């Protein structure tokens, strides 16, 4: 039996808050591009390339030069990208 996607997202959100040292009981809705890169194990410049090319469907908020990511969007992105196998049949 598979776990519903929404519970995976809730778990991932909790893990993201813990990784960044944020209090999940008083969560900030958005995090910086540097924090998002840290969560994903990337460089902020990689996220900038993804934003400009549309390589991955990772929503972001931009006001002027300020870029923010919603923790819920990051958790959903990670849930969509989670795989059980590589697709190869042995």
N, C-alpha and C positions, 0 to 999 in steps of 0.2 A: 504494500500500500504506500502511495506517495504522500508526502506532506503537502498541504495546500500552500500555494505560492505566497499568500498573504502572511502566513506564519513564518515563512522563510524570510520575508522582507522585514518583519518585526524583529526577528533574531539578528539579521544583518544590521539593522539600525542600531540595536543595542551594542553590537560588536564595534560599529563605527564610533559611537559615542565613547566607548571604553578605550578604543585605540587612541582617540584624540584627547582623552582625559576630560571629557565633558560630562556634565551631570545629566543623565537621561530623564530625570524627574523635572528638570527645568531646561528643556532642550532649546537650543537656538535652532531656528528653522533652516538657516543657511550657513554654509562654511565657505571659507576662501578657496581660491583655486589651488593655493599651496597645500591647504589641508586636504582637499579632494585628491590631489596628486599623491600625498602621503598615504591616504587610505588605499588607493589603487596601486601603490608601489611604482609610481611613474614620476617623471620630472614634470614640473608645471609647464615647461615648453611643449611637452607631448600633448597635454590637454589643449594648449593653444592651437596646435596643429589640428587636432581633432575638431575643435570648434570651427576653425576656418575652412576645413575641407569637408566637414560633415561625415567623417569616416565612420563614426559610431553614433548611435542614437542615445546621446547622454545630454539631457536637457540642462540648461544653465540659465542664470539670470544675469543680464548685463544692463547696467545703468551707467552711462558715460564710459569711463575706462574700468569701472569696478565690475569684476566677475565673481559671481557667487554660485554655489551649487546647493541644492536642497538635499539634506541627508536622505530623505525618502526617495529621491530620484537616484542617488548613488546606490542605495540598497536595492532598488528595483533593477538597476543596471546590472549589479553583481548577481542578482537572482536569475536574470535572463541569460547571463553569460556562464552560469554554473553548469558543468557537464558531468555526466556519469562515466563517460568513456570517450575515446578518441574517434570512434566511428569505424575503427578497423575490426574486421572479423578474423579471429584466429582459427 
